[in-house]
Amino acid sequence: MNASSSNVIHFGLTDSSLGVVAVARSAKGVCAILLADHRRDLLSELRQQFPKAELVEDAAGLASALARVVRLVESPAAGIDLPLDLGGTEFQQRVWRALRKIPPGTTASYADIARKIDAPKSIRAVAQACGANTLALAIPCHRVVRSDGALSGYRWGVTRKRALLEREAAR
């Protein structure tokens, strides 16, 4: 659960070439960017993510953020400039900072990330931190692969991970 689990969370939903996108914003910034095949799945995930928050649908208020995220889906190498409300533990935040340093069009292994954060034996914990990421694309966990270079799990599906990596490589 994100640190922004209280108060009001505004969210908007829109369609993209990789499915439906949800963007949620707390008073601190964007606290969730989620991908799914169906709107109902995103609503369910938002309720799970923020069980104590009042969820307010506000696509108009989030129109700019939604448009930026859709552009990022179409061209993930472009990067995104939105204020983020990361939440997470200190370890997760260390992993997520390292992920944000992976250049578009390249990948790193879970072991690479563990070494970069000075926790070389924490490969599983790095993978768990990737799985806990609620900011698809803004925290580019799609750029993390197994040590042999093979694609591994992705919170939003390996098919989406492959598509994002292919889009970055084609830039």
C-alpha positions as MATLAB code, in Angstrom:
seq = 'MNASSSNVIHFGLTDSSLGVVAVARSAKGVCAILLADHRRDLLSELRQQFPKAELVEDAAGLASALARVVRLVESPAAGIDLPLDLGGTEFQQRVWRALRKIPPGTTASYADIARKIDAPKSIRAVAQACGANTLALAIPCHRVVRSDGALSGYRWGVTRKRALLEREAAR';
ca = [
       0.000    0.000    0.000;
       1.206    3.443   -0.899;
       1.992    6.023    1.764;
      -0.903    8.098    0.426;
      -3.501    5.697    1.797;
      -5.522    8.394    3.541;
      -7.355   11.492    2.417;
      -8.560   11.937   -1.139;
      -7.142   10.280   -4.227;
      -8.262   11.706   -7.566;
      -8.086    9.342  -10.506;
      -8.801    9.186  -14.198;
      -9.034    6.385  -16.712;
      -8.297    6.423  -20.422;
      -7.516    4.029  -23.237;
      -4.102    3.370  -24.758;
      -2.635    0.921  -27.239;
      -1.642   -1.315  -24.281;
      -5.049   -1.307  -22.613;
      -6.755    0.940  -20.132;
      -4.587    3.320  -18.102;
      -5.381    4.713  -14.660;
      -3.610    7.716  -13.208;
      -4.187    8.500   -9.540;
      -3.008   11.604   -7.727;
      -2.712   12.393   -4.044;
      -2.037   15.837   -2.614;
       1.707   15.050   -3.026;
       1.654   13.937   -6.653;
       0.910   10.995   -8.915;
       0.706    7.951   -6.658;
      -0.374    5.317   -9.185;
      -0.092    4.644  -12.902;
      -1.746    1.327  -13.618;
      -2.427   -0.728  -16.743;
      -5.131   -3.320  -17.309;
      -7.386   -4.815  -19.930;
     -10.607   -3.582  -18.309;
     -11.690   -0.493  -16.397;
     -13.265   -2.617  -13.663;
      -9.849   -4.195  -12.976;
      -8.299   -0.771  -12.507;
     -11.091    0.366  -10.192;
     -10.623   -2.778   -8.119;
      -6.860   -2.270   -7.971;
      -7.279    1.369   -6.923;
      -9.627    0.308   -4.111;
      -7.062   -2.287   -2.956;
      -4.181    0.150   -3.247;
      -5.914    2.918   -1.296;
      -8.442    1.220    1.022;
      -8.728    4.160    3.413;
      -8.862    6.896    0.789;
     -11.845    8.574   -0.737;
     -11.481    7.806   -4.454;
     -12.768   10.607   -6.656;
     -13.016   10.092  -10.395;
     -11.653   13.243  -12.002;
     -10.600   12.577  -15.600;
     -11.026   16.268  -16.471;
      -8.748   17.383  -13.639;
      -6.176   14.762  -14.619;
      -6.467   15.296  -18.392;
      -2.915   16.592  -18.749;
      -1.421   13.758  -16.669;
      -3.491   11.162  -18.537;
      -2.307   12.552  -21.883;
       1.331   12.489  -20.722;
       1.014    8.884  -19.579;
      -0.607    7.807  -22.857;
       2.272    9.494  -24.734;
       4.650    7.553  -22.491;
       2.854    4.279  -23.328;
       3.282    5.022  -27.025;
       6.892    6.211  -26.629;
       8.281    4.955  -23.293;
      11.714    6.394  -24.018;
      10.274    9.909  -23.819;
      10.245    9.985  -20.026;
       7.648   11.688  -17.894;
       7.791   14.889  -15.911;
       5.113   14.630  -13.247;
       5.400   15.068   -9.490;
       5.429   11.582   -7.992;
       4.219   10.363   -4.612;
       6.348    7.219   -4.369;
       5.326    5.707   -1.063;
       7.009    2.377   -0.387;
       9.704    1.363    2.048;
      13.187    2.850    2.063;
      14.503   -0.306    0.322;
      11.794   -0.091   -2.362;
      12.588    3.560   -2.927;
      16.289    2.723   -3.365;
      15.354    0.118   -5.981;
      12.970    2.500   -7.735;
      15.609    5.264   -7.860;
      18.015    2.782   -9.470;
      15.360    1.754  -11.998;
      14.812    5.365  -13.011;
      18.521    5.527  -13.939;
      18.296    2.687  -16.486;
      18.471    4.439  -19.863;
      15.556    3.904  -22.268;
      16.262    1.146  -24.755;
      18.472   -0.759  -22.325;
      17.825   -3.317  -19.625;
      19.400   -4.371  -16.358;
      19.093   -7.600  -14.432;
      17.700   -7.903  -10.925;
      21.257   -8.761   -9.845;
      22.576   -5.585  -11.535;
      20.083   -3.498   -9.579;
      20.930   -5.290   -6.323;
      24.618   -4.461   -6.881;
      23.831   -0.839   -7.793;
      22.046   -0.290   -4.490;
      24.846   -2.002   -2.527;
      22.700   -4.997   -1.618;
      24.166   -7.703   -3.897;
      22.482  -10.591   -2.082;
      19.031   -8.986   -2.273;
      18.057  -10.129   -5.754;
      14.684  -11.522   -4.627;
      13.951   -8.370   -2.650;
      14.722   -6.302   -5.755;
      12.260   -8.432   -7.720;
       9.656   -7.932   -4.983;
      10.232   -4.173   -5.054;
       9.660   -4.232   -8.813;
       6.419   -6.121   -8.233;
       5.329   -3.570   -5.629;
       5.812   -0.660   -8.029;
       2.504    1.131   -8.625;
       3.900    3.708  -11.036;
       4.057    1.889  -14.373;
       6.440    3.546  -16.818;
       7.374    6.375  -14.416;
       9.338    3.754  -12.468;
      10.515    1.663  -15.451;
      10.498   -1.818  -13.953;
       9.782   -3.071  -17.480;
      13.518   -2.547  -18.100;
      14.488   -5.237  -15.575;
      15.157   -8.723  -16.923;
      16.595  -11.983  -15.670;
      20.374  -12.413  -15.560;
      20.222  -14.453  -18.776;
      18.449  -11.560  -20.528;
      15.083  -13.314  -20.672;
      11.923  -11.441  -19.845;
      10.475  -12.324  -16.496;
       7.341  -11.292  -14.672;
       5.862   -7.847  -14.938;
       3.048   -6.568  -12.766;
       1.111   -5.545  -15.876;
       1.935   -8.620  -17.972;
       4.933   -9.830  -19.937;
       3.178   -8.959  -23.220;
       3.072   -5.299  -22.169;
       6.686   -5.499  -20.951;
       7.814   -6.842  -24.322;
       5.861   -4.140  -26.186;
       7.374   -1.363  -24.055;
      10.908   -2.662  -24.568;
      10.336   -3.005  -28.315;
       9.027    0.575  -28.482;
      12.081    1.854  -26.642;
      14.448   -0.105  -28.877;
      12.767    1.283  -32.005;
      13.261    4.928  -31.077;
];
